[in-house]
């Protein structure tokens, strides 16, 4: 049973784009609103893009940068909170976390795709070099 769970988690970390698309389709079928489905799919799949980027970086370069991802996220949260406080003088913590989480989706999804393509090309060129 644990092996099946490990395979499932590994598949989700390996293919977060498919997870995002599946979540989007299911949410549209259930509720009809396409924008709410996009937001839902982004919110749920962000953690898998973060994990997938971590796994790819570890496999390609042998570096574990997960701690750096956490520090980066906390720094973004502090920056967002400070910016909102300066502008409005009232901070909505839930909104700040949601904004940082969605920015993380954008950064890590693009980062995941770039690292994935880099790894693919690097592996292909390595195989061609004999």
PyMOL commands that place a pseudoatom at each C-alpha (Angstrom):
pseudoatom trace, name=CA, resn=UNK, resi=1, chain=A, elem=C, hetatm=0, pos=[0.000, 0.000, 0.000]
pseudoatom trace, name=CA, resn=UNK, resi=2, chain=A, elem=C, hetatm=0, pos=[2.851, 2.372, 0.800]
pseudoatom trace, name=CA, resn=UNK, resi=3, chain=A, elem=C, hetatm=0, pos=[4.429, 1.680, -2.606]
pseudoatom trace, name=CA, resn=UNK, resi=4, chain=A, elem=C, hetatm=0, pos=[1.202, 2.698, -4.341]
pseudoatom trace, name=CA, resn=UNK, resi=5, chain=A, elem=C, hetatm=0, pos=[1.090, 5.912, -2.311]
pseudoatom trace, name=CA, resn=UNK, resi=6, chain=A, elem=C, hetatm=0, pos=[4.735, 6.625, -3.126]
pseudoatom trace, name=CA, resn=UNK, resi=7, chain=A, elem=C, hetatm=0, pos=[4.070, 6.080, -6.837]
pseudoatom trace, name=CA, resn=UNK, resi=8, chain=A, elem=C, hetatm=0, pos=[1.035, 8.368, -6.715]
pseudoatom trace, name=CA, resn=UNK, resi=9, chain=A, elem=C, hetatm=0, pos=[2.962, 11.185, -5.011]
pseudoatom trace, name=CA, resn=UNK, resi=10, chain=A, elem=C, hetatm=0, pos=[5.898, 10.691, -7.404]
pseudoatom trace, name=CA, resn=UNK, resi=11, chain=A, elem=C, hetatm=0, pos=[3.545, 10.961, -10.382]
pseudoatom trace, name=CA, resn=UNK, resi=12, chain=A, elem=C, hetatm=0, pos=[2.006, 14.163, -9.017]
pseudoatom trace, name=CA, resn=UNK, resi=13, chain=A, elem=C, hetatm=0, pos=[5.457, 15.676, -8.485]
pseudoatom trace, name=CA, resn=UNK, resi=14, chain=A, elem=C, hetatm=0, pos=[6.578, 14.585, -11.927]
pseudoatom trace, name=CA, resn=UNK, resi=15, chain=A, elem=C, hetatm=0, pos=[3.516, 15.793, -13.807]
pseudoatom trace, name=CA, resn=UNK, resi=16, chain=A, elem=C, hetatm=0, pos=[2.055, 18.836, -12.015]
pseudoatom trace, name=CA, resn=UNK, resi=17, chain=A, elem=C, hetatm=0, pos=[0.842, 20.306, -15.320]
pseudoatom trace, name=CA, resn=UNK, resi=18, chain=A, elem=C, hetatm=0, pos=[-1.425, 17.307, -15.831]
pseudoatom trace, name=CA, resn=UNK, resi=19, chain=A, elem=C, hetatm=0, pos=[-2.643, 17.641, -12.248]
pseudoatom trace, name=CA, resn=UNK, resi=20, chain=A, elem=C, hetatm=0, pos=[-3.423, 21.322, -12.837]
pseudoatom trace, name=CA, resn=UNK, resi=21, chain=A, elem=C, hetatm=0, pos=[-5.362, 20.510, -16.005]
pseudoatom trace, name=CA, resn=UNK, resi=22, chain=A, elem=C, hetatm=0, pos=[-7.273, 17.655, -14.355]
pseudoatom trace, name=CA, resn=UNK, resi=23, chain=A, elem=C, hetatm=0, pos=[-8.246, 19.879, -11.420]
pseudoatom trace, name=CA, resn=UNK, resi=24, chain=A, elem=C, hetatm=0, pos=[-9.358, 22.596, -13.823]
pseudoatom trace, name=CA, resn=UNK, resi=25, chain=A, elem=C, hetatm=0, pos=[-11.545, 20.216, -15.862]
pseudoatom trace, name=CA, resn=UNK, resi=26, chain=A, elem=C, hetatm=0, pos=[-13.136, 18.652, -12.781]
pseudoatom trace, name=CA, resn=UNK, resi=27, chain=A, elem=C, hetatm=0, pos=[-13.877, 22.047, -11.238]
pseudoatom trace, name=CA, resn=UNK, resi=28, chain=A, elem=C, hetatm=0, pos=[-15.416, 23.419, -14.457]
pseudoatom trace, name=CA, resn=UNK, resi=29, chain=A, elem=C, hetatm=0, pos=[-17.625, 20.333, -14.762]
pseudoatom trace, name=CA, resn=UNK, resi=30, chain=A, elem=C, hetatm=0, pos=[-18.736, 20.661, -11.131]
pseudoatom trace, name=CA, resn=UNK, resi=31, chain=A, elem=C, hetatm=0, pos=[-19.307, 24.419, -10.880]
pseudoatom trace, name=CA, resn=UNK, resi=32, chain=A, elem=C, hetatm=0, pos=[-19.223, 25.871, -14.397]
pseudoatom trace, name=CA, resn=UNK, resi=33, chain=A, elem=C, hetatm=0, pos=[-17.149, 28.959, -13.663]
pseudoatom trace, name=CA, resn=UNK, resi=34, chain=A, elem=C, hetatm=0, pos=[-13.909, 28.856, -15.637]
pseudoatom trace, name=CA, resn=UNK, resi=35, chain=A, elem=C, hetatm=0, pos=[-12.101, 31.581, -13.667]
pseudoatom trace, name=CA, resn=UNK, resi=36, chain=A, elem=C, hetatm=0, pos=[-12.931, 29.998, -10.329]
pseudoatom trace, name=CA, resn=UNK, resi=37, chain=A, elem=C, hetatm=0, pos=[-11.693, 26.696, -11.741]
pseudoatom trace, name=CA, resn=UNK, resi=38, chain=A, elem=C, hetatm=0, pos=[-8.405, 28.329, -12.770]
pseudoatom trace, name=CA, resn=UNK, resi=39, chain=A, elem=C, hetatm=0, pos=[-7.942, 29.801, -9.290]
pseudoatom trace, name=CA, resn=UNK, resi=40, chain=A, elem=C, hetatm=0, pos=[-8.814, 26.493, -7.630]
pseudoatom trace, name=CA, resn=UNK, resi=41, chain=A, elem=C, hetatm=0, pos=[-6.429, 24.519, -9.847]
pseudoatom trace, name=CA, resn=UNK, resi=42, chain=A, elem=C, hetatm=0, pos=[-3.655, 27.050, -9.195]
pseudoatom trace, name=CA, resn=UNK, resi=43, chain=A, elem=C, hetatm=0, pos=[-4.197, 27.005, -5.443]
pseudoatom trace, name=CA, resn=UNK, resi=44, chain=A, elem=C, hetatm=0, pos=[-4.157, 23.219, -5.188]
pseudoatom trace, name=CA, resn=UNK, resi=45, chain=A, elem=C, hetatm=0, pos=[-1.337, 22.490, -7.637]
pseudoatom trace, name=CA, resn=UNK, resi=46, chain=A, elem=C, hetatm=0, pos=[1.112, 25.103, -6.306]
pseudoatom trace, name=CA, resn=UNK, resi=47, chain=A, elem=C, hetatm=0, pos=[2.547, 22.713, -3.729]
pseudoatom trace, name=CA, resn=UNK, resi=48, chain=A, elem=C, hetatm=0, pos=[3.136, 20.132, -6.462]
pseudoatom trace, name=CA, resn=UNK, resi=49, chain=A, elem=C, hetatm=0, pos=[4.968, 22.657, -8.639]
pseudoatom trace, name=CA, resn=UNK, resi=50, chain=A, elem=C, hetatm=0, pos=[7.150, 23.577, -5.657]
pseudoatom trace, name=CA, resn=UNK, resi=51, chain=A, elem=C, hetatm=0, pos=[7.838, 19.911, -4.927]
pseudoatom trace, name=CA, resn=UNK, resi=52, chain=A, elem=C, hetatm=0, pos=[8.388, 19.139, -8.593]
pseudoatom trace, name=CA, resn=UNK, resi=53, chain=A, elem=C, hetatm=0, pos=[10.872, 21.988, -8.986]
pseudoatom trace, name=CA, resn=UNK, resi=54, chain=A, elem=C, hetatm=0, pos=[12.694, 20.742, -5.898]
pseudoatom trace, name=CA, resn=UNK, resi=55, chain=A, elem=C, hetatm=0, pos=[12.876, 17.184, -7.246]
pseudoatom trace, name=CA, resn=UNK, resi=56, chain=A, elem=C, hetatm=0, pos=[14.079, 18.343, -10.674]
pseudoatom trace, name=CA, resn=UNK, resi=57, chain=A, elem=C, hetatm=0, pos=[16.796, 20.569, -9.180]
pseudoatom trace, name=CA, resn=UNK, resi=58, chain=A, elem=C, hetatm=0, pos=[17.901, 17.727, -6.933]
pseudoatom trace, name=CA, resn=UNK, resi=59, chain=A, elem=C, hetatm=0, pos=[18.013, 15.238, -9.808]
pseudoatom trace, name=CA, resn=UNK, resi=60, chain=A, elem=C, hetatm=0, pos=[19.816, 17.543, -12.254]
pseudoatom trace, name=CA, resn=UNK, resi=61, chain=A, elem=C, hetatm=0, pos=[22.291, 19.359, -10.006]
pseudoatom trace, name=CA, resn=UNK, resi=62, chain=A, elem=C, hetatm=0, pos=[22.212, 17.352, -6.761]
pseudoatom trace, name=CA, resn=UNK, resi=63, chain=A, elem=C, hetatm=0, pos=[21.160, 20.405, -4.729]
pseudoatom trace, name=CA, resn=UNK, resi=64, chain=A, elem=C, hetatm=0, pos=[18.424, 20.494, -2.121]
pseudoatom trace, name=CA, resn=UNK, resi=65, chain=A, elem=C, hetatm=0, pos=[17.029, 24.021, -2.229]
pseudoatom trace, name=CA, resn=UNK, resi=66, chain=A, elem=C, hetatm=0, pos=[13.731, 23.391, -0.465]
pseudoatom trace, name=CA, resn=UNK, resi=67, chain=A, elem=C, hetatm=0, pos=[14.806, 25.482, 2.526]
pseudoatom trace, name=CA, resn=UNK, resi=68, chain=A, elem=C, hetatm=0, pos=[15.563, 28.326, 0.126]
pseudoatom trace, name=CA, resn=UNK, resi=69, chain=A, elem=C, hetatm=0, pos=[12.073, 28.026, -1.377]
pseudoatom trace, name=CA, resn=UNK, resi=70, chain=A, elem=C, hetatm=0, pos=[10.582, 28.400, 2.108]
pseudoatom trace, name=CA, resn=UNK, resi=71, chain=A, elem=C, hetatm=0, pos=[12.777, 31.402, 2.961]
pseudoatom trace, name=CA, resn=UNK, resi=72, chain=A, elem=C, hetatm=0, pos=[11.918, 33.000, -0.399]
pseudoatom trace, name=CA, resn=UNK, resi=73, chain=A, elem=C, hetatm=0, pos=[8.194, 32.503, 0.217]
pseudoatom trace, name=CA, resn=UNK, resi=74, chain=A, elem=C, hetatm=0, pos=[8.401, 33.973, 3.720]
pseudoatom trace, name=CA, resn=UNK, resi=75, chain=A, elem=C, hetatm=0, pos=[10.356, 36.964, 2.415]
pseudoatom trace, name=CA, resn=UNK, resi=76, chain=A, elem=C, hetatm=0, pos=[7.712, 37.547, -0.270]
pseudoatom trace, name=CA, resn=UNK, resi=77, chain=A, elem=C, hetatm=0, pos=[5.002, 37.339, 2.397]
pseudoatom trace, name=CA, resn=UNK, resi=78, chain=A, elem=C, hetatm=0, pos=[6.824, 39.899, 4.536]
pseudoatom trace, name=CA, resn=UNK, resi=79, chain=A, elem=C, hetatm=0, pos=[7.266, 42.186, 1.532]
pseudoatom trace, name=CA, resn=UNK, resi=80, chain=A, elem=C, hetatm=0, pos=[3.598, 41.910, 0.520]
pseudoatom trace, name=CA, resn=UNK, resi=81, chain=A, elem=C, hetatm=0, pos=[2.461, 42.518, 4.087]
pseudoatom trace, name=CA, resn=UNK, resi=82, chain=A, elem=C, hetatm=0, pos=[4.687, 45.564, 4.459]
pseudoatom trace, name=CA, resn=UNK, resi=83, chain=A, elem=C, hetatm=0, pos=[3.554, 46.972, 1.114]
pseudoatom trace, name=CA, resn=UNK, resi=84, chain=A, elem=C, hetatm=0, pos=[-0.132, 46.549, 1.998]
pseudoatom trace, name=CA, resn=UNK, resi=85, chain=A, elem=C, hetatm=0, pos=[0.459, 48.041, 5.448]
pseudoatom trace, name=CA, resn=UNK, resi=86, chain=A, elem=C, hetatm=0, pos=[2.168, 51.071, 3.937]
pseudoatom trace, name=CA, resn=UNK, resi=87, chain=A, elem=C, hetatm=0, pos=[-0.646, 51.577, 1.435]
pseudoatom trace, name=CA, resn=UNK, resi=88, chain=A, elem=C, hetatm=0, pos=[-3.757, 50.768, 3.482]
pseudoatom trace, name=CA, resn=UNK, resi=89, chain=A, elem=C, hetatm=0, pos=[-2.483, 50.626, 7.089]
pseudoatom trace, name=CA, resn=UNK, resi=90, chain=A, elem=C, hetatm=0, pos=[-4.664, 47.562, 7.543]
pseudoatom trace, name=CA, resn=UNK, resi=91, chain=A, elem=C, hetatm=0, pos=[-3.348, 44.122, 6.720]
pseudoatom trace, name=CA, resn=UNK, resi=92, chain=A, elem=C, hetatm=0, pos=[-5.607, 41.263, 5.712]
pseudoatom trace, name=CA, resn=UNK, resi=93, chain=A, elem=C, hetatm=0, pos=[-3.430, 38.227, 6.454]
pseudoatom trace, name=CA, resn=UNK, resi=94, chain=A, elem=C, hetatm=0, pos=[-5.597, 35.806, 4.474]
pseudoatom trace, name=CA, resn=UNK, resi=95, chain=A, elem=C, hetatm=0, pos=[-5.410, 37.975, 1.375]
pseudoatom trace, name=CA, resn=UNK, resi=96, chain=A, elem=C, hetatm=0, pos=[-1.642, 38.442, 1.727]
pseudoatom trace, name=CA, resn=UNK, resi=97, chain=A, elem=C, hetatm=0, pos=[-1.078, 34.691, 1.998]
pseudoatom trace, name=CA, resn=UNK, resi=98, chain=A, elem=C, hetatm=0, pos=[-3.361, 34.052, -0.987]
pseudoatom trace, name=CA, resn=UNK, resi=99, chain=A, elem=C, hetatm=0, pos=[-1.499, 36.608, -3.120]
pseudoatom trace, name=CA, resn=UNK, resi=100, chain=A, elem=C, hetatm=0, pos=[1.894, 35.149, -2.217]
pseudoatom trace, name=CA, resn=UNK, resi=101, chain=A, elem=C, hetatm=0, pos=[0.593, 31.633, -2.852]
pseudoatom trace, name=CA, resn=UNK, resi=102, chain=A, elem=C, hetatm=0, pos=[-0.618, 32.607, -6.332]
pseudoatom trace, name=CA, resn=UNK, resi=103, chain=A, elem=C, hetatm=0, pos=[2.633, 34.405, -7.083]
pseudoatom trace, name=CA, resn=UNK, resi=104, chain=A, elem=C, hetatm=0, pos=[4.410, 31.211, -6.013]
pseudoatom trace, name=CA, resn=UNK, resi=105, chain=A, elem=C, hetatm=0, pos=[2.261, 29.316, -8.497]
pseudoatom trace, name=CA, resn=UNK, resi=106, chain=A, elem=C, hetatm=0, pos=[3.335, 31.647, -11.275]
pseudoatom trace, name=CA, resn=UNK, resi=107, chain=A, elem=C, hetatm=0, pos=[7.034, 31.551, -10.370]
pseudoatom trace, name=CA, resn=UNK, resi=108, chain=A, elem=C, hetatm=0, pos=[7.286, 27.841, -9.661]
pseudoatom trace, name=CA, resn=UNK, resi=109, chain=A, elem=C, hetatm=0, pos=[5.181, 26.731, -12.633]
pseudoatom trace, name=CA, resn=UNK, resi=110, chain=A, elem=C, hetatm=0, pos=[7.366, 28.753, -15.005]
pseudoatom trace, name=CA, resn=UNK, resi=111, chain=A, elem=C, hetatm=0, pos=[10.472, 27.603, -13.129]
pseudoatom trace, name=CA, resn=UNK, resi=112, chain=A, elem=C, hetatm=0, pos=[9.327, 23.979, -13.295]
pseudoatom trace, name=CA, resn=UNK, resi=113, chain=A, elem=C, hetatm=0, pos=[8.787, 24.172, -17.061]
pseudoatom trace, name=CA, resn=UNK, resi=114, chain=A, elem=C, hetatm=0, pos=[12.166, 25.856, -17.648]
pseudoatom trace, name=CA, resn=UNK, resi=115, chain=A, elem=C, hetatm=0, pos=[14.045, 23.369, -15.449]
pseudoatom trace, name=CA, resn=UNK, resi=116, chain=A, elem=C, hetatm=0, pos=[12.171, 20.441, -17.012]
pseudoatom trace, name=CA, resn=UNK, resi=117, chain=A, elem=C, hetatm=0, pos=[13.088, 21.575, -20.529]
pseudoatom trace, name=CA, resn=UNK, resi=118, chain=A, elem=C, hetatm=0, pos=[16.688, 22.209, -19.458]
pseudoatom trace, name=CA, resn=UNK, resi=119, chain=A, elem=C, hetatm=0, pos=[16.921, 18.704, -17.978]
pseudoatom trace, name=CA, resn=UNK, resi=120, chain=A, elem=C, hetatm=0, pos=[15.363, 17.184, -21.076]
pseudoatom trace, name=CA, resn=UNK, resi=121, chain=A, elem=C, hetatm=0, pos=[17.762, 18.954, -23.452]
pseudoatom trace, name=CA, resn=UNK, resi=122, chain=A, elem=C, hetatm=0, pos=[20.748, 18.289, -21.187]
pseudoatom trace, name=CA, resn=UNK, resi=123, chain=A, elem=C, hetatm=0, pos=[19.916, 14.578, -20.993]
pseudoatom trace, name=CA, resn=UNK, resi=124, chain=A, elem=C, hetatm=0, pos=[19.334, 14.400, -24.746]
pseudoatom trace, name=CA, resn=UNK, resi=125, chain=A, elem=C, hetatm=0, pos=[22.659, 16.117, -25.507]
pseudoatom trace, name=CA, resn=UNK, resi=126, chain=A, elem=C, hetatm=0, pos=[24.434, 13.896, -22.988]
pseudoatom trace, name=CA, resn=UNK, resi=127, chain=A, elem=C, hetatm=0, pos=[23.057, 10.804, -24.728]
pseudoatom trace, name=CA, resn=UNK, resi=128, chain=A, elem=C, hetatm=0, pos=[24.099, 12.122, -28.142]
pseudoatom trace, name=CA, resn=UNK, resi=129, chain=A, elem=C, hetatm=0, pos=[27.699, 12.722, -26.999]
pseudoatom trace, name=CA, resn=UNK, resi=130, chain=A, elem=C, hetatm=0, pos=[28.240, 9.010, -26.320]
for i in range(1, 130): cmd.bond("trace and resi %d" % i, "trace and resi %d" % (i + 1))
show_as sticks, trace
zoom trace
